[in-house]
C-alpha cells in the first residue's frame, strides 16, 4: 500500500496538473491546505462525519483529495473550471455526496457547518462536522455570529479548522485587516483552541481525531504555495496561473520537498 506521504505527493502533482491544464490560479492556498485535507479524509473522517470547505477558492484541493479516494476520475478533473462543468472554481453541491453546500463567499461556511452540527445534536445523530476556513476569512462578521451561535448551543460535534497561511488577496492578513491573535479571540468565547504545524502529518491526525465538549478551534499554521519554491509565501500566487516552465519547475520542487 502507498504511504500517506506518497499519496499526498501524488495528489499535489495531480492538483498542479489540473490547474495548469485549466489555466486557473488560486494555487497557493490550495497547497497550504492540502496536507490537512488529505489527513482528514484518509485518516479521520468516518461515514457519519461531514466536511464544509468554507475557503471555497481552494476547491481544487478538495477535488484532488476526492480524486485520491477514487471518488473523482482523471476524466472528471480534466473538466475543472470548464464550461458546464460540475467542478467549478468554487464548489457547487447536489452532484456528489461529499460537497454539501456551494461555498466561496467567504464567511458563509462556518454558519452552514454550525447548522449541520445543530441538526446532529437535535436529532441525536452520530458523527462530527469539520469546517475549514482561511485566516483572512475571519475579517467577515458572519463568522463571529456563527461562533456565538456554536458556543451558545454547545455544538460538541463541530471542529473549526483555520488554514493560517498569513496571506490573502491584497497582502498579508496583518496588513489588510489585522486581527492580532486569533487564538486569544477564540479563547475569549470559551472555546478550546490548539495551534499546530499544518504540514505535520502526525500532528494533524492526532488533532483532527480529538473530541471535546463544545465546539473547538484548531489553528493550523501553513505556508502558501507549500512545496513550490517560487510560490512559497508569495501573495501573487493567490491569483496567478502557471505557464509551462513554471509547471515543470513546480513538479521538480515537489519531488525535493522534505
N, C-alpha and C positions, 0 to 999 in steps of 0.2 A: 504493500500500500504506500501511496505517496505520503510523505510527511506534510504537516500543515505548512511548514516553511516553503517546501517545494510547490505546494498548491497555491500559496499566496504569490510566489514569484510568477508562476504560470498565469495566474489571474491578472496580475498587474500588467503583464505583457499583452494579454488579451484586451484589457482596458485601453492601453495605448493604441493598439491596432484599431480598435473600434472608433476611437476619437480621431485618429489620423485618417482613416478611410472615409469618415463622415465630414472631416474638416471642421470639427467642433472643438471649442475651448472648454473652460471650466475644469481643466485637468489637475491643477494644483490642489484644489480642495477635494477632488476625488482620491488623489494619492494620500492625502493626510488622513482620511477616514477609512481607507480600505482594510487596513490591518484590524481595526475594531470590528468591522462588519464581518470579515472572514472568521474571526474567532467567535463572534456572536452566533453566526449561522451554522458553523461547523462543529462547535463545541458546547454551546449553551442552550439555544432555543429548542424547546420541546413542542409537541403537537399543539398544545393549547395556548402557546405563547403568541404574542403579536408584536410587530415592529412597525414604527412610523418613522419615515425619513423626513424630518422637518426641513433639513437643509436640502431642498429638492434639486438644487443645481448640481448635486452630487449623484444624480440619477444613474450616471454611467457606472459608478462604483456598485450601486445596488444591482444593476443589470448584470454586471460582470460576476458578482457573487452568486446570483441566481444561475448564471451560466456554469459556474464551478460546481454547482449542485445538480446540474443536469436539468434544471427547470426551464432554461432557455438554451437554444441551439446556436451554432455559428450562423445559420441562415437568419435567425431572429436578429442577431447582433448586427448583421450587415444592413439592416433597415433602420438602425439607430438614427434618429433625427431626420429621417427622410419623410417625404410626403405620405400621408395616410398611414404612418407607422403607429404601432402600439407602444414603441419605445421612444417616446418623445423626450425632449430635453429636460423636462420635469416630469416626474412620474404621473401617470394617469391610471385610474382604477377600473375595476369591473371587467378585467380580462384575465387576470391571474390572481390566485388566492393571496399571494404574498404582498400585493400592493392594495392596501385597504382604502387609501384616500389619494386624491390629487393634492400634491404639495408643491411648494416652491415660492408661494407668497410668504416670505419668512415671518415667523412668529405665529403661524397657524397650526403647526404640527403638534406642539405641546397641548393646546386646548383640545385637539381631537384625541390625543392619546389619553388625556385625563378623562374624557368622556368614555373611552373604552374601558379604562380602569374602574370608573364608577359603575358601569354596566356589569362588569365582572363581580364587583362587590355586591351589588343589589341582587344579582342572580345566583350568588354564591358559586360562581364558576371558578374552576381551577385555571392556572396559567398566569403569566405575567405580561406586562406591557412595557416595551422598551421604546424610547423616543430619542433620536439623535438630532441635536441642534448644532448650529455653528456658534462660535463665540460672539461674532458680530450681531447675530440674531437677537441677542439679549438687549439690544438697543430698542427692541419692539415692545410696546406696552402690553400687548396681548399675552406675552409670555408671563409677565408678572401677575396679571389677572389669573391666568391658569395656575400659577404657583400658589396663589392664595387659596384657590378652589381645591387644589390637590391636597394641600396640608390640612385645610379645614375638614375635608372629607376623609382624611387619613387613608388615602388610597395606597394600601400596602403593596399592591402588585406593580406599582409604577416605578420604573427606573429611568431617570433622566440622564442622558449621555451628552456631554458637551465636547465637540471636536474643537479644541482650543489651539488653533494654529497662529493666532495673533494678527492675521491679515484679512482684509475684506476688500470690497470693490474699489475703494478710493484711497487705500493706505492701510496703516496699522489700526487695530481696534483702539489703541491708545490715542492716536492722532484724530480719528474720526469722531468718536464719542466715548471717552474713557469711562469705564465702569470700575476702574481700580480692581479690587479683589472680588471676583465672583464668589469665591468660597465664603468670605465673610458675609456677603449678602444672603446666600442660601442658608447659612447657619442662623442668621437673624430670623429666618422664617421657621426655625425649629427643625430643619431637615438635616439628616446625616449627610455628610459630604466627604468624598475621597478625591484626592488628586493623584494621578498616576501618569506614567510614561505611556502615551497612547500607541507606541510601537513595540512595547514589551509584551510579547505574546502570552507569557505565563501570567504576568500581572493582569492583563486583560481578561484572561479566562477566569482567574480567581475572583476578580472584581465583578464581572458580569454574572457570575454564578451565585453571588451572595444574596441573601434575603434579609430584609429588615422590617421593622414595624413602621408603617407610614411610608410615604414616598421618599426616595433618596436621590442624590445627585452625584455623578461621577464626572470630574473634570479631567479629560484626557489631553495632556499636553502633546501636541503633534507638530510636524513640520509640513508646511505647504510644499507640494512638489516632492514629497519624500522619495528618495532613491534616485532622483534625476538631477545631475549636477547643475544644469543651467536653469532649473525650475526652483530649486530649493530656496524657500523663504523669499521668493520674488513675487511681489504683488501682481505684476503683469500677467502671471500665469493663472490668475483668477479668470482671465478672459481668453488669452491667445490660443489659437490652434497651432499645431506643429506643421512645419514643412518637412519634406522627406529627409533631409540631412539631420534635422533635429530629432525626428522619429528614430532614425538609425542610432544616433548617439544615445537617446534615452534607453533603448534596448541594451546597449553596451553597459550603460551606467547601472541598470538594474542587476545585471549579472555580477557587478562588482560590489553591490550593496552587502554590508556585513549581516 
